[in-house]
């Protein structure tokens, strides 16, 4: 079983382990634009690169075999988003998106950020990373959502009937990617998706302003340009 609570040195809420398991299983399933083996390969590339993030890119070991073949730009993107997000810029993104396609790029990013968040959780707990899931067979759905538009972001985002945070909107070109990532993030951050939207919390040891202060400080230390 993935994210077995017996591995944790301290108690972890059941809703958090459930969310972690569900989102981890999602990585292995055929997505909207990438199939299961490709998605697990993207996760593996991001993890391998992130583990070596304190070494300069030119000295990192990239000899690990790929589970599934990927375009060179996808390999580069998985590694760069996973380990060197402070080096992303619009010129690089536009060149990558032009080659991969905007929806392929967004789904790749969603798999990477899900992997990174789960790995960071394990590191915070002082345990080994969870083994990557076994990929499932099947074909991507290739369904592009309606209601997308340009608001000045690097990719099209949902502009119709959107009432959630912009940080979630960034992945809205691939709705399943939003669900996979923010199911896990909401459990880690606030406890439930509904609590995530509330400005006042009375169910956590820390208040909402205290959590936001910690989140902002961690983002600043990680040089998150969002």
N, C-alpha and C positions, 0 to 999 in steps of 0.2 A: 504494500500500500504506500502511495506517495505521501510525503509529509506526515509520517507516522509520529504521533505525539510522544511515543516512547523515546524518540531521539532527542527531544527538547529538554534542556536543563531546567526549564521553568515551565509552569503551566501556561498553555496557550488556549485562548477561547475557541470553542468548537466552530463558531461561525467563520473564524479566520482560517482554520485548517480546512474546512469545507470549501471555502472560496479558493484557497490555494490549490487544492486537489482538482477542482472543476476547471480552473483556468489552465492548470498544467496539462490536463487531459485535452483541452482545446487545442493546444499547440500541435498535437499529433494528428488531429483530424484534418481532412481536406478543408481548405478555407474558401475564400471567395475567388482568389486569383492564383494561389499556390496550393499544390497538393500536400498530403501529409509528410512524405519523405523530404520534400523541399522545405517545409516549415520547420521540421526538426533539424535539418541541416543549417538553416538560418540561425536557429537557437544555439546550435553547437558552435558555429563560427563566432557569434557574439560572445558566448561564454569564454571560449578559448582566448579571444583577444582581450576581453576585460580582465581575465586572470593575470594577464601580462601588461596591464595598463600602466604600470610604473616604469616599464622599460620603453625606450624609444621605439617607434613602429618598425624601423629598419632592422632592429635586433631581435624581434619577436619570432618565436618558433611557429611557423605556419605549415608544418609538414603533415599535420593531421589529415587523413583521407576524408573526403566528403562522402556523406551517406548518399546524397543524390547530386547530380550535376546541376550547377546553377550558372547563369550568365556572370561574367567577370564583374560587371557593375553591381550585381546583387551581392556577390562575395565581398566586394569592397565596402558596400553600404552596410552590410551586417556587421562587419568589423569596425567600421568607423563610428556608426551610431552606438554600438555596444561599448566601445572603449575610449573613443575620442570625440565625444559630442561637442566639446568646446571648439573643435576645429571645423565644425560644419558652417557653411555659409551658403548664401543664395545661389551663387554661381555654380558651386559644386552640386547643390540640390537640383538646380534646373538641368544640368548636364545629365545627372543620374536619372531624373524623372523622364527626360526626353528619350533615354535609351530603354528604361524599364516600363514606363507607363506610370501615370500618377497613382492609379489604384494599386498596382503591384508594389509601388514604393511605400504607400501608406500601410498596406498589410504587412510588408516586411518590417516596417518600423514598429508596428503593434506587437509582432512576435518578439522582436528584440527587447522592447521595453518591458514586456511581460516576463521574459527570461531574466533580465537584469534585476527587476524588482524582487522576484522570487529568490534569486541568488543573494541579493543584499540582505534579505530576511534571514537566510541561512547563516550568512556571515555574522549578522548581529546576534544570532543565537549561539554562535561559536560551534556550529556543526558543519559537516561537509555538504556541498551542494547536492540537491536532489538529483538523482539520475534522470537523464532526459527520457521522455516517454517513447515507447515504441510507436513508430508512425503507422497510421491506419490507411488502408486502401481507399480509393475513390477519387473522383474528379472534382475540381473546384466548381462552384456554382456560376461564377462569372456574371453575377447580377450587380449592376450599378444602380445605386439608389437614386430616386428622384429628389428634387428640391435642392440640388447642389448649386453653389455659386462662388464667385470670386470676391473675397473681402480683403484682399491684399496679402493673404497667406501664401505659402509656397505651393499649396495644392488646393483644389476646390474643397469647400466645406459646406455643411448643411446650412442653408439660409432660410428655410421654410420651417415654421413651427419648432424652432430650437429654443429651449428655455433652460439649458444646462450651462455649466462653466465652459469657457472657451478652451480650457486645457483638454476637455473631452471632445470638443468640436474638432480639434486638430486631426482626429482619427475618423471623423464621421463619414468620409468617403467609403469606409469599410465598416458598416455598423457592427458586424460580428467582432471586429477588433476592439471597438469601444467596449462591448459587453465583456469580452475576455479580460481586458486590462482593468477596467474600472470595477468589475466585480471584486477583484482582488484588492485593488487600491482602496475601495470604500471600506472593506472589512478591516484593512490595516489602519486606515486613517480615522474612521468615525464609528465603525461597528456595523452600520447598515447603509444601503444606498439612500434611504430616506433621511437618515441622520446627517449624511454628507451634505445635504442641501440646507440644513438648519443652521442658523447663525448662533444659536444659544444651545449649549449642551449641558445636561445635568446627569448624564449617565456614565461619564468618564472621570478618572482621577484628575485629568487636566481639562481646563476650560477650553472653549473654542479659540479665544485669543491666544492662549498659551500654546496650543497646538500649531496655530498659524505662525506664531513667532518662531517656533522650532523649525517648521517646514521652510520658512523663508530663509532662516540662517543656514540650514543644510543646503538649500538651493544655491545660496550665494557662495558657500564654500565649494560647491561642485561646479561653480561658474555656469549655472543654468541661465541661458539668456532669455528664457520665457518670462 
